[in-house]
Amino acid sequence: MPVLEREKLLAQLRLHLDGAARGEGSLAFIAGEAGIGKTTLVRTFVENVGQAALVLAGACDPLATPRPLSPLLDIGANPDSGIGDLVAEGAAPYEIFAALQNRLRGTVRPTTLIVEDAHWADAATLDFIRFIGRRVRDSKALVLCTYRDDEVGADHPLQTVLGDLAPLRDRIHRIRLDTLSFAAVRELAGDRGVDVSRLYDVTGGNPFYVTEVLAGDEDIPPSVAAAVLARVNRLDREARTVVEVTSIAPRSLEVALAAELAGSDAGAAERAVRAGVLVGDGLELRFRHELARAAVESSILDARRIGLHRDFIELLERQERRDPARLAHHAHRAGDPDLVLQYAPAAAENAVARGAHREAAEYLELALAHHDRLDGEAAAALRMQLSWENYILNRPEAAVAQSEAALDYYRTASDRPGLGRALIAHSRTVWFTDPKGARALVRDALEVLEQERPGEDLAHALYSSGHMSMLARHHDAAVGDARRCLAVATEIGSERYHALGLVTLGTAELVTGDADRGIALLEEALRLPAMTEDYRLRIVALGMLGSGGGEVRRYEQALAWLAADIELGERYDEDYTIGYARAWMARIHFEQGRWDEAAAAAAAVPQEGAYINQITALGALGRVRVRRGDPGAAEVLAEARALAEHQELQHRWPIVAGLAEQAWLRGDLGPAQAAVSADYELALQTDSRWARGELGFWMWRTGAVDVPPDGAAEPFALQIAGDWRSAAASWRALACPYDEAMALADGDDEDSLRTSLDLLHRLGASPAADLVRAKMRRLGIEGVPLRPRSGAGAASAMLTRRQAEVLDLVCAGLTDAEIAQRLFISPKTAGHHVSAILRKLGVRSRTEAAAVAFKMGIASPVE
């Protein structure tokens, strides 16, 4: 069949390849529904290019659980890839990624790197796509990544990758294939005498459906499956058998294995290929489309299909190198629980080694579906592994369920070290919803393991206990356990736990003790050999320095550490680390009065995955909106408060402070006090000077306390004590202009109030500025400055530059057609912009949008 209506796309791909030849590589996501012609487009492009480019191709597997790094395993089989040895040796994913990147950068002629069917990609392969997308610009490669967009919903893992790479518009391209037009379907039908209208209606212009129906040489069948089977049934018995055995192997099957499984010679496979039912390259057989494979597989009677899977397992077990993932898939499809238990755990172990945690969890779930066939210890061990994988994947409820089941076993077993490990594992998962209960579990683990000979289990328990006490901001407990961890690490010679003990000790000092000593200890930890050997330890240490430094207002140092953490996270594609560091940057920028930057940093944090990242980012964004008087502040803070309901005080206190401030700015002292009173009592039970200070400050603002709480941070303590001048000086030294302005606002002399108002005007802090202006008028001060207009609100309203331009014209009363004419866009596009603006401002009409815009100072005069 000819390739129709794809000429522009082929030309576009050729332009991208020409750019790659000049050293300006790019990645093109080619999307469309199943059967739309993604693979055909790629193959036609490769054929047209010919020898002008090296082609490295791989595909993702539709296995029950995807084979980790499947495309790179395919690519590694090509001697020109330069990664064959690394793949064969089971090297770490980053090493393979980096080696392939170097190959693409140093090639003489451009390379077309193909990753097909990314909607089936395992987590490690998604990491590779993200990795290469971020670095492809400096290579001589055109990376083509195909996927079914109708199977990639909002919660699909590939969607996160697409979002992560979306900002890189200079190197990332999106190509979506449309269905064929009626004219194209008519051209494909030619003179076959079919009812083209009916053909178009039934197939919807899907090229695969159209070509399969036409290739059947029959009346239009009721489904594509029927079309595929009609084509298969024209083959002789031996060729049909080859097609059937190929259908039980996802994606492809080696010719030799197909022939042996079918009990036929190579000629049968050749006949199936010549008939167009299968595609072969001399080594492997596959269907032209997954829909065809699935149609054939589903047509096989259950008993025969199970028998084929069992026969296939026997063939795979005779191979020199067994693939546990492949064997686990066929064992599952054969309904053989013993074989599932034999191969699924090994497949999970391989997945973990390649960084494919999602797939590891699926293999472990596959095995645990048959837990009744395991002894208690073996099942508990698998549950512990699955709990950890779920923890990494941010599935707290699933993690708790598995760790609790494992703990139930060890509570009745005679394995005390196992019980200690189970208690620690369960504490880690319970911490999501019950920090106090998690700490109790760690104490139980310590009681158990302290009766055993000192080893890594005891060191781990001490580290966990110290870390949890630090998270709860309990200084003495954290320091005590950290020092004991260091002592055990020295006794058993563990560099890893020496590093972790030092990190915990340094962080505890930083956030609840001597900050300078804490920084020195953490920087000492960063110089340890273990930090060089394990980048994850370094990420942890930098994260503690960045977030802890931000909490105690060491802003410039903290920002440098967070930037280093982001750089390291990007190097290894640790997106949780990147998100956490950016969330903390948002909080720091908020406290520094750099509110545009705070809103931008908060917007860059993914609103899925780790709660702590979302809480920190939403807290910063909500408080920016509170201080600017922007709409949506209460909703953002309420969302953050709900997420933080069961988190430690350190994650809740900035949010409740923001809610209290919003109520106080409105003059609602009762709600302001109610927002912070419970968490204030908790703060008094911690050693956090800054939590005590800020929450105590809002209790004072609402009249609930009249003296500073013991141990409150200095600026807050000074202001509560009535020494607003010293408080303002302290805030000035910390570079917190809003807090400085609010301290000056407590004074009653004209100079201080004018300075306060000037600071607030420069920040765009309209609600607080209004209070200061009202106070100045009450004191009889003349010449009080009027409220200035500012466009600063656009950032916290999340308006793009174009949307801000459209809003200006909406405020001027222009219609969509008039806006379109003014901005040289279509009326339809103008309407889309207006709808987006209404949604972001939380209003229902253009009139309401204009009112909010003027209140926020977004709109500009229109000539």
Secondary structure, DSSP 8 states (H G I E B T S, - for coil): ----S-HHHHHHHHHHHHHHHTT--EEEEEEESTTSSHHHHHHHHHHHHGGGSEEEEEE----SS--TTHHHHHHHTSGGGS-HHHHHTT--HHHHHHHHHHHHHH-SS-EEEEEE-GGG--HHHHHHHHHHHHHGGGSSEEEEEEEEGGG--TTSHHHHHHHHHTT-TTTEEEEE-----HHHHHHHHTTS---HHHHHHHHTT-HHHHHHHHHTTSS--SSHHHHHHHHHTTS-HHHHHHHHHHHTSSS-EEHHHHHHHHT--HHHHHHHHHTTSEEE-SSEEEESSHHHHHHHHHHS-HHHHHHHHHHHHHHHHTSSS--HHHHHHHHHHHT-HHHHHHHHHHHHHHHHHTT-HHHHHHHHHHHHTTGGGS-HHHHHHHHHHHHHHHHHTT-HHHHHHHHHHHHHHHHHSS-HHHHHHHHHHHHHHHTTT-HHHHHHHHHHHHHHHTTS--SHHHHHHHHHHHHHHHHTT-HHHHHHHHHHHHHHHHHHT-HHHHHHHHHHHHHHHHHHS-HHHHHHHHHHHHTSHHHHH-HHHHHHHHHHHHHHHHHTT-HHHHHHHHHHHHHHHHHTT-HHHHHHHHHHHHHHHHHTT-HHHHHHHHHTS-SSS-HHHHHHHHHHHHHHHHHHT-TTHHHHHHHHHHHTTTS-HHHHHHHHHHHHHHHHHTT-HHHHHHHHHHHHHHHTTS--HHHHHHHHHHHHHTTS-SS--TT--HHHHHHHTT-HHHHHHHHHHHT-HHHHHHHHTT--SHHHHHHHHHHHHHHT-HHHHHHHHHHHHHTT-SS-------STHHHHTT--HHHHHHHHHHHTT--HHHHHHHHT--HHHHHHHHHHHHHHHT-SSHHHHHHHHHHHT------
